[in-house]
Amino acid sequence: MPALDRFSAQAADYARYRIDYPAELYTWLLPQVVARERAWDCATGNGQVAAVLADSFIRVDATDLSANQLAQAILRSNIHYQTARAEHTPFPAQRFDLITVAQGVHWFEPAAYHAEVRRVARYGAVLAEWGYGLVQISPAIDPLIQQFYRDTMGPYWDANRWHIDDEYARIPFPFAEVRRAHFAVRRLWSAEWFLQYLRTWSSVAKYQQERGEDAVGLIAAAVAQWWGSGEREVVFPVFARAGRVE
């Protein structure tokens, strides 16, 4: 099956407008990792997770399908970026103490990806996967965004996207000592910043490619009206799971 690349076209905006992850997530994850020599951040995008891991590991290897995404990546002396599919990497066997995937597992072929994880992980290494669901803003704005997400954009989402809605419950996770956790990312955004974030959605990019129109324009005026001139708190629910490779 061809690998799906849904984010090269909007790589610069993705790097600017997508959220990063809360410190609480790493506080939960890192104590589970026994050794801190090498980590692999798979589907690294612009390297935001790799940059955090670089503070705790001697070396971080970070891969992504998109060269455009990697061109936006955060540079650190101990991070080594390269293009690669999750299911087929250039790494030698038994290399990593930690493997992370943020907001990416739903794009992979699970069996092949898990086989690659087992090949490159050291015994007892930790695999951690996480993602975030639909943003929450206010009782007035949330129904508008939910309708845009499910109805307007519904035909333009890849089927893989719906794994996010059920927190990867349908994607196998055949590892030991599985732990799960939930967090929240809170940001203060203007209406314009929020609308730019919506333009990083893969469905919005697909709508633009197929119809030659900006889908966000369909709701921009309504969002701006309800939002007002100032900033509002936006909340992204984050789910995570981690297990040991044996």
NUMARLO-155821 format. One record per residue (C-alpha): x, y, z; residue in one letter. Coordinates in nm, 3 decimals, always signed. Example, Ala and Ser with C-alpha at 12.3 -4.5 7.8 and 13.67 -1.06 7.14 Angstrom:
<sites>
        px        py        pz   code
    +1.230    -0.450    +0.780      a
    +1.367    -0.106    +0.714      s
</sites>
This chain:
<sites>
        px        py        pz   code
    +0.000    +0.000    +0.000      m
    +0.142    +0.346    -0.089      p
    +0.233    +0.560    +0.209      a
    -0.004    +0.849    +0.275      l
    +0.148    +1.197    +0.283      d
    -0.117    +1.453    +0.373      r
    +0.099    +1.731    +0.518      f
    +0.378    +1.824    +0.277      s
    +0.177    +2.095    +0.105      a
    +0.110    +2.285    +0.429      q
    +0.438    +2.204    +0.606      a
    +0.528    +2.564    +0.696      a
    +0.183    +2.638    +0.840      d
    +0.186    +2.302    +1.020      y
    +0.508    +2.399    +1.196      a
    +0.368    +2.737    +1.295      r
    +0.007    +2.668    +1.389      y
    -0.002    +2.311    +1.524      r
    +0.018    +2.257    +1.899      i
    +0.306    +2.106    +2.090      d
    +0.254    +1.868    +2.382      y
    +0.233    +1.937    +2.757      p
    +0.523    +1.883    +2.994      a
    +0.298    +1.650    +3.194      e
    +0.304    +1.400    +2.908      l
    +0.683    +1.371    +2.919      y
    +0.678    +1.361    +3.300      t
    +0.449    +1.058    +3.269      w
    +0.647    +0.893    +2.988      l
    +1.017    +0.934    +3.061      l
    +1.028    +0.758    +3.401      p
    +0.904    +0.444    +3.221      q
    +1.225    +0.439    +3.011      v
    +1.514    +0.258    +3.179      v
    +1.800    +0.360    +2.947      a
    +1.845    +0.702    +2.788      r
    +2.095    +0.639    +2.509      e
    +1.892    +0.641    +2.186      r
    +1.537    +0.741    +2.094      a
    +1.348    +0.727    +1.765      w
    +1.074    +0.981    +1.700      d
    +0.872    +0.835    +1.414      c
    +0.658    +1.063    +1.194      a
    +0.840    +1.352    +1.356      t
    +0.688    +1.623    +1.135      g
    +0.869    +1.944    +1.232      n
    +1.061    +1.772    +1.511      g
    +0.878    +1.916    +1.810      q
    +0.885    +1.587    +2.004      v
    +1.240    +1.508    +1.893      a
    +1.354    +1.842    +2.034      a
    +1.213    +1.756    +2.376      v
    +1.365    +1.408    +2.371      l
    +1.703    +1.557    +2.280      a
    +1.726    +1.696    +2.634      d
    +1.707    +1.345    +2.781      s
    +1.882    +1.117    +2.528      f
    +2.235    +1.104    +2.392      i
    +2.103    +1.068    +2.036      r
    +1.760    +1.108    +1.879      v
    +1.681    +0.974    +1.533      d
    +1.376    +1.139    +1.380      a
    +1.205    +1.025    +1.062      t
    +0.918    +1.142    +0.849      d
    +0.768    +1.055    +0.515      l
    +0.769    +1.423    +0.413      s
    +1.090    +1.601    +0.319      a
    +0.892    +1.927    +0.330      n
    +0.805    +1.866    +0.693      q
    +1.167    +1.787    +0.779      l
    +1.275    +2.112    +0.613      a
    +1.084    +2.290    +0.893      q
    +1.237    +2.078    +1.169      a
    +1.392    +2.207    +1.490      i
    +1.770    +2.166    +1.479      l
    +1.970    +2.019    +1.766      r
    +2.321    +1.876    +1.752      s
    +2.204    +1.534    +1.876      n
    +1.898    +1.501    +1.652      i
    +1.947    +1.321    +1.321      h
    +1.665    +1.364    +1.068      y
    +1.595    +1.155    +0.761      q
    +1.303    +1.057    +0.540      t
    +1.168    +0.707    +0.601      a
    +0.842    +0.520    +0.628      r
    +0.738    +0.394    +0.970      a
    +0.718    +0.040    +0.834      e
    +1.064    +0.037    +0.670      h
    +1.357    +0.219    +0.827      t
    +1.734    +0.214    +0.768      p
    +1.812    +0.147    +1.135      f
    +2.001    -0.159    +1.258      p
    +1.829    -0.408    +1.487      a
    +1.803    -0.353    +1.863      q
    +1.896    +0.014    +1.852      r
    +1.644    +0.220    +2.053      f
    +1.548    +0.260    +2.418      d
    +1.238    +0.468    +2.337      l
    +1.020    +0.496    +2.027      i
    +0.760    +0.773    +2.005      t
    +0.484    +0.853    +1.757      v
    +0.276    +1.168    +1.803      a
    -0.045    +1.210    +1.602      q
    +0.076    +0.965    +1.338      g
    -0.008    +0.601    +1.412      v
    -0.341    +0.616    +1.231      h
    -0.153    +0.667    +0.901      w
    +0.055    +0.349    +0.936      f
    +0.006    -0.015    +0.838      e
    -0.013    -0.154    +1.194      p
    +0.129    -0.505    +1.144      a
    +0.429    -0.389    +0.941      a
    +0.491    -0.093    +1.170      y
    +0.482    -0.307    +1.484      h
    +0.719    -0.557    +1.322      a
    +0.963    -0.274    +1.255      e
    +0.927    -0.151    +1.613      v
    +1.015    -0.496    +1.745      r
    +1.313    -0.517    +1.509      r
    +1.475    -0.186    +1.604      v
    +1.383    -0.176    +1.976      a
    +1.617    -0.299    +2.242      r
    +1.475    -0.554    +2.483      y
    +1.262    -0.371    +2.737      g
    +1.239    -0.053    +2.528      a
    +0.925    +0.159    +2.550      v
    +0.692    +0.239    +2.262      l
    +0.474    +0.545    +2.323      a
    +0.194    +0.663    +2.094      e
    -0.028    +0.964    +2.144      w
    -0.265    +1.196    +1.966      g
    -0.516    +1.472    +2.025      y
    -0.884    +1.505    +1.950      g
    -1.110    +1.781    +1.830      l
    -1.052    +2.121    +1.986      v
    -1.291    +2.254    +2.251      q
    -1.354    +2.630    +2.278      i
    -1.698    +2.735    +2.403      s
    -2.063    +2.621    +2.401      p
    -2.132    +2.869    +2.120      a
    -1.838    +2.781    +1.894      i
    -1.801    +2.406    +1.956      d
    -2.117    +2.299    +1.763      p
    -2.002    +2.505    +1.465      l
    -1.661    +2.335    +1.463      i
    -1.812    +1.991    +1.515      q
    -2.042    +2.038    +1.216      q
    -1.752    +2.161    +1.003      f
    -1.539    +1.866    +1.114      y
    -1.794    +1.588    +1.065      r
    -2.031    +1.713    +0.796      d
    -1.850    +1.964    +0.577      t
    -1.508    +1.803    +0.597      m
    -1.634    +1.447    +0.646      g
    -1.601    +1.344    +0.278      p
    -1.249    +1.486    +0.265      y
    -1.098    +1.306    +0.563      w
    -0.910    +0.985    +0.495      d
    -1.074    +0.690    +0.671      a
    -0.765    +0.668    +0.893      n
    -0.864    +0.991    +1.067      r
    -1.149    +0.832    +1.260      w
    -0.898    +0.635    +1.468      h
    -0.832    +0.965    +1.646      i
    -1.195    +0.992    +1.754      d
    -1.182    +0.660    +1.940      d
    -0.829    +0.714    +2.074      e
    -0.673    +0.432    +1.871      y
    -0.903    +0.173    +2.027      a
    -0.922    -0.015    +1.693      r
    -0.547    -0.013    +1.634      i
    -0.377    -0.309    +1.806      p
    -0.113    -0.242    +2.069      f
    +0.044    -0.584    +2.139      p
    +0.301    -0.483    +2.399      f
    +0.363    -0.547    +2.769      a
    +0.290    -0.334    +3.076      e
    +0.055    -0.107    +2.883      v
    -0.024    +0.227    +3.043      r
    -0.271    +0.489    +2.928      r
    -0.311    +0.853    +3.022      a
    -0.496    +1.171    +2.927      h
    -0.376    +1.529    +2.922      f
    -0.493    +1.866    +2.794      a
    -0.319    +2.130    +2.586      v
    -0.446    +2.480    +2.662      r
    -0.360    +2.781    +2.448      r
    -0.481    +3.141    +2.411      l
    -0.553    +3.205    +2.044      w
    -0.707    +3.478    +1.836      s
    -0.977    +3.390    +1.585      a
    -0.729    +3.441    +1.299      e
    -0.475    +3.206    +1.455      w
    -0.745    +2.944    +1.504      f
    -0.859    +2.972    +1.143      l
    -0.500    +2.929    +1.028      q
    -0.478    +2.616    +1.243      y
    -0.786    +2.478    +1.065      l
    -0.607    +2.527    +0.735      r
    -0.345    +2.272    +0.846      t
    -0.608    +1.995    +0.851      w
    -0.546    +1.732    +0.586      s
    -0.914    +1.744    +0.492      s
    -0.896    +2.118    +0.427      v
    -0.589    +2.066    +0.208      a
    -0.771    +1.793    +0.016      k
    -1.079    +2.017    -0.028      y
    -0.852    +2.289    -0.169      q
    -0.687    +2.045    -0.410      q
    -1.013    +1.901    -0.537      e
    -1.229    +2.213    -0.547      r
    -0.983    +2.499    -0.568      g
    -1.147    +2.672    -0.272      e
    -1.058    +2.746    +0.090      d
    -1.298    +2.539    +0.301      a
    -1.221    +2.747    +0.610      v
    -1.379    +3.043    +0.435      g
    -1.714    +2.870    +0.477      l
    -1.708    +2.926    +0.853      i
    -1.459    +3.211    +0.896      a
    -1.719    +3.487    +0.940      a
    -1.924    +3.287    +1.190      a
    -1.617    +3.195    +1.393      v
    -1.498    +3.555    +1.399      a
    -1.840    +3.677    +1.509      q
    -1.865    +3.437    +1.802      w
    -1.496    +3.471    +1.892      w
    -1.478    +3.847    +1.928      g
    -1.170    +4.066    +1.897      s
    -0.961    +3.918    +2.177      g
    -0.807    +3.581    +2.252      e
    -0.993    +3.276    +2.375      r
    -0.871    +2.962    +2.545      e
    -0.867    +2.658    +2.316      v
    -0.835    +2.312    +2.468      v
    -0.707    +2.003    +2.290      f
    -0.768    +1.666    +2.465      p
    -0.456    +1.448    +2.442      v
    -0.460    +1.068    +2.479      f
    -0.152    +0.851    +2.519      a
    -0.053    +0.488    +2.553      r
    +0.283    +0.329    +2.625      a
    +0.405    -0.031    +2.642      g
    +0.721    -0.229    +2.679      r
    +0.875    -0.420    +2.386      v
    +0.972    -0.772    +2.490      e
</sites>
